[in-house]
Amino acid sequence: MKTFMADSATVKRKWYVVDAEGKTLGRLASEVAKVLIGKNKPEFTRHVDTGDFVIVLNAEKVVFTGKKLDQKVYKHHSKFPGSMKTIVYRTFFGDKPERVVELAIKGMLPKTALGKQMGRKLKVYKGSQHNHQAQMPEILELDI
C-alpha cells in the first residue's frame, strides 16, 4: 500500500461562492482559508496547492465583535524612514470593505510562495454580483 501524494496534474479545482452577510469576519476568514489551502479535501498534500477557488460576496455586510471598528488599526510601511501610515478600521472598512475581508483571509494563509499562489484564487466583491458565472460556482455553506 502506497501513500497518495497529489501533484498539480491530479488536482481538480472547484469554484465556491460564500455569502458574508451576517458572518463574523475572523470566523469567515478561517473557514475560507481552509478551502483555499485545500484542507477540506481528502487528497490534501502539504507541499501542493490542492485548494479551490472562492468567491466572497457582500463584503460590506460582514459583522465585527467587540470594539474593533474603533480600536483596531491597520499599519503600512513603505520601508522609507518616517513613512508609517496608520488607518482606523472604521475608516478603512468604510472605504474598501472588500480589501478588509481580503486581508483577513490572506493573513491566515501560509507566508510562502505557495501561500501567494493560494491567495490568487480568492475573489472578494462588495455587492451580491460577481462575474464568474461561466465557472458555475457552487454555494459553500459555512458552519459559523
Buried (B, 14 or more C-beta within 10 A) or exposed (E): EEEEEBEEEEBEEBBBBBBBEEBBBBBBBBBBBBBBBBEBBEEBBEEBBBBBBBBBBBBBBBEBEEEEBEEBEBEEEEEEEEEEEEBBBBEBBEEBBBBBBBBBBBEBBBEEEBBEBBBEBBBBBBEEEBEEEEBEBEEBEBEE
